[in-house]
């Protein structure tokens, strides 16, 4: 019987959040704090000819103005971005100057007085345009930039990186292909729109310590990069991260922290705060990647996939930042969860004059799956085959190899056919894909298979410290950032299960302080439960060994004879012989006064095993530990006259390995499904011909409002992952992955036209039908 695993316990951060007591970065302030206001570019591509700060410096309360410098250039894989634009701007909204003043209002008024003279340059407005002969170069000096070893910028082009996947023999694959389809797909950049906008506080203390309080998913990366970019002593860099009001990948990037450090340095180390407005958060800070793609699929007449040729052109915007790693991640899983022997994929990270990009929930997978799953439906139509049957026939299985030629087993890939069968029943698929409900309206269903691996740093690790209080309760210290996903509650459950103790006697620290909290690489990639969970189990083993050692000397037996549980250490076959944990967790004092032991402090660390880089020419390698698979569906009501629609139901069936907390898992998946439906149906940036974002505010950037949500139906399959704590796989991102594709497939079926662009607005459907010559 499980002590805690699988139970829907209340979140450890729940009470302070629902009562409004929770504190986020902007809630912290001090009397001597100054405020920063950014001046951002009104052009997408232009030379900076002059900056006049005279009037701004004369404003009351202004303490300093920071302008761009040639160095440092920043970027985790390619150092191509100045923290503040220097010489030229490369996207609309790029920081050009930062004003530091006594109040936020004074800083804003001074910023409005800074006069900047620009010389406009030609704008690159899409990845396809960026690859045309004669296209303007976003970075003329690309070849000179410092970069890491496994990234491959192409000099005198707009290609920041190219990842190649080569599997099998394409010539043979096309020979075997009796049916082929070919299509192009595209969607523009968009935003994360987390409830909390990005915010950072920075100061330099008298002892030389540089201290940040930041709404970030990667406090330890801030520490690493500040050392790298500014040559600061790493031991004197302290990053505090309180609760974070949503991240979705958007708060992985290190941007505002660099400007805040430059600002506090300019004002003698005084604390400074930089808080994004919603508009700045949407276009000045990093955004969600866009994509142009071309795909060709081949199969036998009975639907066996024989070849896939794919070109992904990712819109990384003005700088590479996470664009290189996103495009690489998409290449690794380029064909979705299907067994295909012959694959050729080029995945490009392309510079444009759009806002630069960072991680977005799913890290390239919802993007590639939109393309591939739409192509699968198009192939099914040409084959006159049920789209669910086509997917079942080609589903990836243990014994198959991935596009990077890694052999899969039951633990590393789970059970996709079981997921498909479950969805088939849940959606009542056999009643038909399209059901007419009136003269104007039809009900239509669409599906999408999903998979994802996490292509993170092969040295990424997670550490845990736990220590006992005198009453036998336990404190957990973890570097996982609580961005809303509930991982620290899961850590509590894992500890309660292992020690068989009351979960209310386990306390977990929500805030992160890089000086005192053990490092967790980044809170990304659905890796929190796997990495921190495994580290915690090691820490518990360490603590139990100490408890048994002390207890064995009191109970006069070998430590091997002892068990820990129910807040006792007892002889395993004679449980009446025991000592309470609270009596030994700070050591033990005999009646004579002789003492043994001390405070029990457990420590654990976990790093992913056997990961490698992928070969530049072939893509062969092991970039991720395991693949979470699943299948999703959407049921819509579609008006055939005006092309409006309503999403009635959304389904997810995911192989999560083991459900650790049912309500948390369902909530994670439902929230992700909502994001995926928004991405598919309405969320997008609208760019002018000059590369300006025309809708950088929530009034014109449309997402679901109250009443727009469908019924969410979530079901889990459990095929244990041998490396996961109690067999669990990550599930934080997976509810999003197939939603855009499933929505597009349902609408394509309902409208009778192949939809190949996002977002799926009624206007788009009308335009596509008009373009195809249909009324």
N, C-alpha and C positions, 0 to 999 in steps of 0.2 A: 504493500500500500504506500502510495506517495504521501510524503509529509507536506510538501508545498508545491511540487511541480505539477503544472496543469491547472492549478487553482487560480481563480480570478480575484486576487487580493487587490486591495486599494493601493493606488500609487503612493509612493513615499513623499512625493512633492505635491500631492493632490490638495491637501488642506490649505496650505499657504497660497496656492494658486486660486482656488475657488473663493477664498476669503479676501483676496486682493492684497495679502501681506507679502507676497513674493516680490523680490527686488531684482530689477534688471539694470543693465549698465547705465541707462540714462537716469535712473533713480538715485544714483550716487552723485554727491556734490560736496563742495567745500567753499568756505568764504573767500579763499584766495584763488579760486578757479577762474581761468580765462576761457574764452570761447572762440572757436574757429568757424569761419565761413569761407566756403570755396567759391572761387570765380571760375566758371566753366566755359568751354568753347561754344560759340554759336555756329561754328562751321564743323563739317565732318572731315575736311582735309584742307589745310591752309598753312602757309608760312606765317610765323609770328614775326612781324616786322618791328614792332615797338610795343612796350608796355609802360604806361604813364601812371605812376602811383601817387603823384604829388597831392592831389585833392584828397585821396583816401587817407594819407598820412596825417593830414591836418584835422581829421575828424576826432572829436572827443573820445577818449577811451581806447584808441588804437595803440596797441603795444608793439606790433610788428607785422610785416607783410613778407611772405615767403614766395619766391619765384622759382621756376624750374632751373635746374643745373645740368650740365652734361653728364655728371656722375652723381650717385650711382645709377647704373641701369639695373633693373630688377626683373625677376622671372625665375620660376623654379626649374625650368628645363632650358629655356633660351632667355638670356638677359637682354631683353629688347625694349623695356618700358621704363622711362623715367617716372618717379613718383608724381612729379608735376611736369607738365609738358614743357619741353625745351626745344627751341628752334622751329618746331612745327607741331600742329595738332593733327591727330589721326582719327578722331571720332567726335561727333556732336555730343557735348556733355563732358569732355575730358577736362580735368582740373588744369587750370592755367596759373592760378595764384591762390594763396590762402591768407586771409586776414585774421589776425589775432587781436581780440579786444576784450574789454572788461565784461561786456554783456553780449549775448547773442544778437540783440537788436543793433547794437553799435557796430558789431562785425558785419552784419548784413548791410547796413547803410553805407559803410565804408567800401564794402565790396562792389556795391553798385556804382561807385565813383571811379573805379579803376578803368582806364581807357586802354583798349587793346586794338592795335592796327594789324589786320590780317591781309595776306595775299592769297586768295583762293586758289586751290589746286584741283585737278580732275579727281572725281570721286569714283571709287570702286564700290559698287552697290550690291554685289552678290558674288558668291563663289564662282559661278560660271563666268561672270564678267571678269573676275580677277585672273582667270586662267586664259583669257583671250590674248592673242598676240598683240603687242602694243599697249596692253593695259598699264595704267599708272602703277608704279611701285609704291606700296605702303611703306616699305622699308628698303631704302636704296642700299644700305650697308649691311644687309642680312648676313653676308658671308663673314663679316668681321665680328659679329656678336659672340660673346662667350656662351658656351652651351655645355650640357652634360654629354656623356658618351653616346647614349642610345637615342638620340634625336637627330633628324637628318634634314635640316633646312636646305632648300635648293636655291643657290645664289642667282640673283638677277631675275627672280620670279616672285610671286606672292604665295609660294608654298612654304609654310613653316616646317612641315613634317610630312612624310609619306610612309605609311605602313603597308607592307605587301604580304598577302597570304597566298601561298601557292601549294595546292594539295592535289595529288593525282595527276592526270593527263587530260588537259582541256580538249585536245584534238579528239581523243578517244571518247570523252564525255559528249561532245557534240555529235559524233558518229552514232552514239547510242540513243540520241535524242530523237524521238519521233514526233514530239510536239514541243514547240517553243513559244515563249511570250517575251516581249521586251517592252520596257516602259521607263519613263522618267518621273521623278517625284520631287517635291520641294516643300519647304516651309521656312518661315522667317524666324528671326530671333524673338524671344519673349522674356518674361521676368518670373522671379520666384514669388514675389509679393508676400513675403513673410510678414506677419502682423507687426513684429518689431523691426523697425528700420535699423540699419547698421549704425553702430555707435562705438566710440573709443575714447578713453581718458588716458592721458600720458603725463608723466612728470619725471624729473631727474632729481633724486634726493641728494642731500648734502654729502652722503657717503658715496655718491657716484652711481647708485643703483638706478636703473631706468625701469620704471614701474608702469605697466599698462593694466587698465581694466577694459576688457573688450568683449563685445558680443560676437564671439567667434566659435567656429567648430574646430579650430586647430591652434590652441594656445601654445603648444610646444613647437609648432612650426614657426610661429611668430618669433619665439626665442631663437630658434635656429637661423632664421633669415635675417633678423636684426644683427646678429653676430656676423653673418655673411656679407650683408650689404654695407654696414656701417663700421665693421671691425670693432664692435662692442664686446667687452668681456662677457662671455656667456653666463658666468656665475652671477653677474650683476644685472641680468635681465630677468625681471619678474613679471609674469602675466597672470592676472586674476580674471577668471571668467565666472560670472554669476549665472543664474538661470538665463537661458536664451530663448527669446520668443519666436521660435521657428528658424530653421536654417535651410533645409532642402538642398544643401550644397552651396547655396549662395554665400554663406559665411565661412567657407573654406579659404577663400582668397585672402591674401594679406595685402591690403591697399591703404585703408585709412590710417592704420597704425604707423605707416612710414611717414605720412604727412604730419601726424600728431607728434611723432618724435622730432621731426624737423622744426615744428612749431614750438615745442617746449624748449628745445635747444636754443631757439632764437630769443626766448624771453627769460633766459637764466634758470631754466628748470622748473618754473612754476607749473602747476597742474593745468592742463588744457583739455577741453572737451570738443570733440567733433561728432556731431549728430546729423545724419542725413535727413533731409526732407524726403517725403515720398518720391518726388520727382527725381531728386539726386540718387535715391536708392535704386530707381528704375533705369536710369541711363548713365549716370556717372560711375557708379560701382558696377562690378561685373554682372553679366546677364546669362540667360539660357541660350545655348548654341542653336544656330540655324543649320539647314542642310539642303543641298541639291544632290540628287542621286540618280544614277542610271543602273538598271538591273536587267539581266537576261537569264531566264530559267529554261532548262530543258528537262524533259521526262519521257518515259516510255508511254505507250498508249494506255496502259493500265495504271498510270500515275506514279511510277517509281522515278524519283528525282535522279537525274543523271549528271547534270552540270549546272553550275551557278557562276555567272560572271557579274561582278558588282563594282561599281565606282561610287564611293561616298566622298562628297566634297563638303566638308564641314565649315560653316561660317564662324571662324574664331574671332572675327572682329579685328580691331586695330593691333592687338598684341596676342602672343601665343598663350601665356599664362597656363590655364588648364586645357586649352584647346588641343594641344599635342597629345595629352594623356587621354582625353575623351575620344579623339579620332583613333587612337591606338586600341582603346577598349572596345570600340565598335568593330574594329577589324578582327579582334580575337574571337568574337561571337557573331561574325558577319552574316551567317546564313540562318540564324534562329536555331531552334532545337530540333534540327533535322539531320538525318544521316545522308550525306552527299559525298561521294568519293572524289569528285573533280570540282575544285573551287579555284577561282582566280578573283582576288579582291584587292583593290587599291583604295586605301582610306587616307584622304588628304586633310590636313589642317591648313586652311586657307585664310590668308589675311584679307580683310576688307576694311572699308572706312565705316564700320559699325561699332557699337560699344563692344569692348572685349569680353570674353566669356569666362565662366568658371563652372564648377560642377553643378549639376542639376539632378535631382532625385532620379536615379536609374543610370546615370553616367553614360549616356550614349545609347542605351539599350532600347528605350521607348522610341528613340529616333530611328534606329536601324530596323526595329521590328515593325514600325509603321510601313516602311518601304517593303520589307520582305514579306510581311503578312498580307499586304495588299496584293503583292505579286502572286502569292500563293492562291488567293481567291480568284485572281484573273486566270491563273493556270487551271484551277478547278472548273471554271466556267468554260474554258476552251476544251477541256477534257470531257465536259458534261458529267462531272463527277461531284458528289457531295463534298463540300469543302472540309467538313469534319473528318470524313473518311480519308480524304487525301492526306490530312495531317496525321491521322492514325497510321496510315501505311508507311509514312516516312519518319515517324517519331524516333528521336534519338534514344538509344537503349544502352545498358551496360554491355561492354564489348565493342561498341562503336568508338570512333576517334573524332575528336573535335577538329575545327578548321586548323588549329595549331598542332594537330596530330598527336594529341594526348589521349591515351587509352582510358576510357571511362569504366567505372564499376558501379555497383549498386549504391555504394556510399556517396560517390562523387556526382552522380547524376539523378538519383531518385527514380520516380516512376511516372513518366509522362503519360503513358497509355491509361493508367488508373485515373489520372486527373481528367483526361478526355472523356472517359466513360462516366465519371461523376458529373461533369458539366452537361453531357448529353442528357442525363436524367433530370438534372436540375432545371434545364431550359426547356424540357419537353421538346427536344429537337425534332423528333420524328413527326410532329404535327405539321412541319413545313417551315421554310424560312420566311415566306411572305404570306400573310393572311389578310384578306380584304375585310375591313370592318364597316365601310360605308362607301358611298359613291366617290368621295374624295380621299378617304384615309385608308392607309394600310398599316399593319403591324409587321415589322421586319426584324430579323435577328442576324447578328454578325458575331464572329468569333475570332480569336487570335491566340496562338500558342506563345509562351514566353519562356525565356531562360536568361540567366545572368550569372556571370562570375565576377569576382572583384579583383581587378588588375591593380593591386596596390604595391607599394614599395616592398621588395623582397626582404628588407630589413625591418619592416614595420613590426612594432611590438606593443605590448600592453603590460603594465605592472599594477599590482594590487598590494596594499598593506591593510591588514586588519589587526586590531588590538582589543584586548578585553578590558572592561571596566571592573571595578571591585565587586559589583553586584552580579557579575557573570554575563552581563550584556556585552555586545560586540559592536565596534565601530568599523566601518568600511571606508577606505580612502582609495578613490579611483580617479584617473585623469579623463574618463569619459565625460563629455560635456552633455548636460541635460538640455537637449534642444526640443523636448516634447515627446520623445519616443519611448520613455519609460525604462531605459536600460538599467538604471540604478535600482529600480524596483525589482527587475529580474535578477540582479546580483544579490539582492536581499533574499529572494526565493531560493536561489542556488545555495546560499550559505545556510538558510534554514533547513533545506533538504539534507545537506551534508552533515550538519551538526544535530539534526532532529530537534530543533529548538523553536520556541515561540517567535514568530516573525516580528512581533511587536517589541522584542528585546534586541532587535538588530537596527542599528542606526547608520545611515549612509549619508556622507557629506555631499551636498549637491554642488557647491561652489568648487572651482578648481583654482589652485595656486601652484604655479610651476616650481616654486621654491620648496614646497613641502609635500606636494602630491606626486605620487609615482607617475611616470609618463605613459600616456596612451597616444599613439602616433597621431591620429586624427579621428574625430567622430564622424566617420564617413563610411560609405560602401557597404552598409548593413553588416559591419564587422564588429560592432560593439559587444554583442552578446557572445559571439564566437571567441574573440580575443580576450576581452576582459573577463568573460565567464570562465575560460580555461585558466587564466591567471588567478582568478579567485579560488578555483578548486585546488590549485597548487598551494595557495596561501593557507587554505583551510587544512590541507594535509600537513603543512609545516606547523601550524598551530596545534593540531591534534597530536603530532609527534611530541611536542613540548609538554602538552597536558598529560599524555601517557607516561612520559619520562618521570614527571614529578609524582604522578599518582602511583606508579609502579614501586617507588621507594616507600610510599606510605602504606600501600596495600600488600607489600611484600610479594610481588610477582613480577614476571617479565612484562615489558611494555607490549609484547606481541599477544599477551593474553587479555588485553583490555580493549574496550569499545567506548566510544563517546556518543552520548545521546540523552535526550530528556534532561539536559543541563547537569549530567553526571558523567563521571568516568567509572566504568564498572567492569568487573570480570565477566567476560562474554558468556560463559556457561553457568555463572553463578551471580546473576544481577543483583542479588541481595548484598553482595560485597561491593561497595561503591564509595566514592567520595564526590561531593558536589563540586561542580566547576568553579563556582564562586569562591570556594575555600582554597583553591590552588592556582587560580588564574593570575595571582600576584605572588606566586610562590607559596610556601607552606612553613608555618612556624610550629615546631614541636613544643609540648608542654615544658620542656627543659629550657626553652628559649632558642634552641638551635634552629636555624632557618635554611631552607633550600629553595632554589629557583628564584624567579622574579616575574615581572609582568610578561605575560605571553603575548608576543607580537609575531604574527604570521606574515610571510611575504611570498609572493608568487609572480612569475613573469611568463609570458607566452609570446612566441613569434610564429608566424605561419611557416610551414616547412616545405622544402623542396621546390620553391618557386624559382623561376629563371627568367632572364630576358628572352625575347623572341628573336630569331635570326632575321637580319634585315632583308635578305633576299627571298626567303621562303616563308617566314612567319612561324617556323617550328620552335616550340618552347612551351614551358608551363607557367603562364603568367598569373594564374588564379588557382585557388585551392579546390573549389567545388562549384557545381552548377545547380542553382535552385531553379526548378522547372515548374510549369503550371499552364493553365489555360483559362482564358477569360472570355466573357460574352457580354453583349449589349442587346437589349430589346428596345426598339423605338416605335413611336407612332408618327407616321409621316404623312403630311398633306401633299398630295400629288398635284394640287393646283397652284399653291403658293410656295411650296418647297420648305415650309416650316416643319419643325419636328420637335418632339418631346422624348427625352430618354425616360423610359418607364422602369426598366430594371437593368442593373449591372451585376455581373457575376464574376467571381474569382474562385478558382480551385487551385491551390498551391501546395506542393509537397514541401512542407516546412521541417521535415525530419522529426521533430517533436515539439508539440505545443507546450510552452512553458507557462504562459498565462493567457488563457483563452480570450478574455475581454481585451487585454492589451493587444494581442495579435489581431483580433478582428478590427479593433479601432485603427491600428496601423494600416491594415490593408484597405479599409474603407476610406480613410483619409487620402491614401495614395490613389485610390480609384477616382476620387473626386478631382484630384490634381490632373490625372490623366484625361478625364472627360473634359476638363476646362482647356487643357492643352489642345485637345482634339477639336473642340467645338468653337472656341471663341478667343482664347488668349493669344495675342500676337502683337508685335510692334508693327506699326505702319510707317514706312520710310518714304520720305519725299525723294524726288530725283536727285536732290543735293545731299542725300544721306542723313537728313534730320529725322529724328523720331517725332512723329506728329501726335502721338497719344500717350505721353508720359505721366498719366494721372489716372486714378481709379475710376473717374467718371467716364473716361473714354476708352480705358483698357478694361475690357469686359470679362468678368468671371461670374460664376454662379452666385446668385442672390438667394435669399431665403425663399423656399418654395420651389427652387429649380432642381433640387436633388431627386434622383430616382430612388427606388428601393435597392439597397445594397445587399447582396446575398453572397456570403463568404463561407467556403468550405475548405477544410484542410485534409491533406493526405500525409501520412507519417511514415517515411522511409528513413530511418536514422542515418545521420552523417557521423561517421566514426570519430571525426576530430571535434565535433561540436559538443558543448556541454550537455550531457544527457541525450545526445543525438540531434540537437537543434541546429537548424540552418537559419541564416539571416533572412528577415522578411520585411525589413523597413521600407524598401523601395518597390517591391515586386508588384504590389497592387496597381501601380501606375503603368507598368511596362506595356501591356497589351491594349489598354483602353483606347488610345487614339486609333489604332488599327481596327479593333473590333467595331468602334463607332463608324469608321470609314467603310468597313465591309458591310455593315447593316444598311447604311445610307446608300451605298452603291447598288445594293440589291433592291432597295425600295425605289430608288430613282431611276434604275435601269441605265446607269451610266457609270463609267469607271472614274472615281474621284481620286485624284493623285496629288492634291495639295491640302495643306492645313492653313488656317482653321476651317472647319466644315460649316460655313455659314449658309443660310438660304440663298444669299446672293451668289456665293461661289457655285452652288448647285445649279442655280438658274443660268449662270454664265457658261458653265460646262455643258449643260444641255443645249444651250443656244449655239455654242461653238461646235457641237456635234450635229447640229441641224435638227434637233428635236424640239418640239413645242412644249 
